Amino acid sequence: MELAALSPRRFARRFATGIDGPLLALASLLVGIGLLTLYSAAYEYPARMTAQLVNLAVGFAAMWVMAQIPPQTLMRFAVPAYALGLLLLIGVALFGDIVNGARRWLHVGVTRIQPSEMMKIAMPLMLAWYFHRHESTLRATDFVVSGLLLAIPVLLIARQPDLGTAILVSAAGGFVIFFAGLSWRVIAGLGVLGGAALFPLWGLLHDYQRRRVLTLLDPSSDPLGAGYHIIQSTIAVGSGGITGKGWLQGTQAQLEFIPERHTDFIFAVFSEEFGLLGNMVLLVLYALLIGRGLMIAANAPTFFSRLLAAAITLIFFTYAFVNMGMVSGILPVVGVPLPFISYGGTALATLFVGIGILMSIHKHRKLVQT
């Protein structure tokens, strides 16, 4: 009744409460580019466009809801969200559905969910809460504990196996630990240990994961098998030239040479049709989005808000860097979508939740914690 009594102007003002204009504009531009590219990539499957519009409606609604929740309230949900995500991951390991050789999905009532997606937000929430609680007395043991909090869900996700999501969750938690003040000496030491562990870890990888790494080094060794994705995507990226072939004119995409061209390899479709200039526009938009997020993080009033905003912002960077890298052939194929561009539901909703959290932190930047 209250909303019905509002004038259109007051209703719009009420609806726009907490919405950050620059973030909304940048996300909307990326979404617009995504819809144009998806239309071309899924030209013969119009149902995907309809489904994506529904996904976007859900994503924008999730963004608006999260923008209204104060960071102090988000902090109270950090531990329950992490615990629930961990329990669901254990449930996946014990009772999850196996699809295409991977156990990633869990039936909950009448629907099926992918709990690993939840950890992309729950992990930085949990670690930001933990470091906020110990802000005044941070010790080396706190970083060890945070590492364990990060390692447990990451190992459960990698075991499914889902290397792409494991990388994103690792990055989400790793950024929080880094911004909390982890010493560069420790980072260098961990890098050395990581390099030394590559040989034993190689034996723990699944066969398909080893093939992806070997194919990255020499795609021509299996041009019709594991190397097919990389070969076709790099042909599409290179054939776009400076200005591209034009919208709906990409031969690699329209003749269906590019696998998964509406999801993980949609960047190849975009590059072929819009060329280097289009890629530069896309990179500028991502850079502006990341810059806006880091600005919000820098002006956040609490340690929790700063850590959370910085981590979420750099998750966007990780998404874009890994996807563009694998499509261009400089990184292994790990199944990471291009943010706000690729077709998808859960991943898109997660990204918009992150945007909403950034808006909430910006909205409450002048509040002083008591």
URNORJO-V865963 format. One record per pair of residues at least 24 apart in sequence whose ideal C-beta (glycine too) atoms are under 7 Angstrom apart, sorted by sequence separation. I is the first residue (numbers start at 0). GAP is how many residues later the second one is. If there is no record, write none. Layout:
BEGIN
i | gap
I | GAP
I | GAP
END
This chain:
BEGIN
i | gap
248 | 24
30 | 25
231 | 25
232 | 25
88 | 26
231 | 26
246 | 26
289 | 26
87 | 27
88 | 27
122 | 27
231 | 27
244 | 27
245 | 27
288 | 27
289 | 27
243 | 28
244 | 28
243 | 29
84 | 30
87 | 30
122 | 30
228 | 30
243 | 30
145 | 31
227 | 31
236 | 31
239 | 31
243 | 31
232 | 32
235 | 32
239 | 32
242 | 32
84 | 33
235 | 33
238 | 33
239 | 33
241 | 33
84 | 34
118 | 34
142 | 34
236 | 34
239 | 34
240 | 34
241 | 34
242 | 34
243 | 34
285 | 34
232 | 35
235 | 35
236 | 35
239 | 35
241 | 35
228 | 36
235 | 36
84 | 37
118 | 38
142 | 39
314 | 39
81 | 40
80 | 41
115 | 41
311 | 42
81 | 43
137 | 43
80 | 44
81 | 44
130 | 45
160 | 45
311 | 45
312 | 45
115 | 46
122 | 46
126 | 46
162 | 46
311 | 46
77 | 47
78 | 47
18 | 48
77 | 48
119 | 48
123 | 48
127 | 48
17 | 49
115 | 49
119 | 49
122 | 49
123 | 49
126 | 49
130 | 49
307 | 49
308 | 49
17 | 50
78 | 50
118 | 50
122 | 50
126 | 50
73 | 51
77 | 51
119 | 52
123 | 52
308 | 52
307 | 53
74 | 54
103 | 56
266 | 56
304 | 56
74 | 57
102 | 57
266 | 57
101 | 58
103 | 58
101 | 59
263 | 59
267 | 59
101 | 60
266 | 60
299 | 61
264 | 62
295 | 62
92 | 63
88 | 64
300 | 64
292 | 65
295 | 65
299 | 65
85 | 66
89 | 66
92 | 66
295 | 66
298 | 66
300 | 66
85 | 67
88 | 67
300 | 67
301 | 67
84 | 68
88 | 68
91 | 68
300 | 68
263 | 71
266 | 71
263 | 72
265 | 72
263 | 73
262 | 74
265 | 75
265 | 76
263 | 78
262 | 79
262 | 80
261 | 81
262 | 81
236 | 90
236 | 91
232 | 94
233 | 94
233 | 95
229 | 99
229 | 103
228 | 104
218 | 110
215 | 116
212 | 119
211 | 120
211 | 121
179 | 127
178 | 128
175 | 131
178 | 131
178 | 132
174 | 135
175 | 135
174 | 136
171 | 139
174 | 139
171 | 143
170 | 144
167 | 147
170 | 147
167 | 150
167 | 151
166 | 155
166 | 167
134 | 168
167 | 168
131 | 170
163 | 170
131 | 171
162 | 171
163 | 171
130 | 172
131 | 172
163 | 172
128 | 175
127 | 176
130 | 176
127 | 179
127 | 180
124 | 183
127 | 183
123 | 184
123 | 187
123 | 188
119 | 195
42 | 205
39 | 207
39 | 208
39 | 210
35 | 211
40 | 212
39 | 213
47 | 214
40 | 220
41 | 220
40 | 221
37 | 224
40 | 225
37 | 228
40 | 228
36 | 229
39 | 229
74 | 229
116 | 229
120 | 229
116 | 230
119 | 230
70 | 231
36 | 232
113 | 232
120 | 232
36 | 233
39 | 233
70 | 233
116 | 233
120 | 233
70 | 234
32 | 249
29 | 255
28 | 256
25 | 259
25 | 262
25 | 263
25 | 266
22 | 269
21 | 270
73 | 283
61 | 287
65 | 287
54 | 289
58 | 289
62 | 289
66 | 289
70 | 289
54 | 290
58 | 290
61 | 290
62 | 290
65 | 290
69 | 290
70 | 290
51 | 291
57 | 291
61 | 291
64 | 291
65 | 291
68 | 291
59 | 292
62 | 292
63 | 292
66 | 292
54 | 293
58 | 293
62 | 293
66 | 293
70 | 293
61 | 294
65 | 294
69 | 294
47 | 295
66 | 296
36 | 304
37 | 305
33 | 306
33 | 307
32 | 308
30 | 309
29 | 310
29 | 311
26 | 313
26 | 328
22 | 332
22 | 335
22 | 336
19 | 339
18 | 340
17 | 341
17 | 342
19 | 342
17 | 345
END
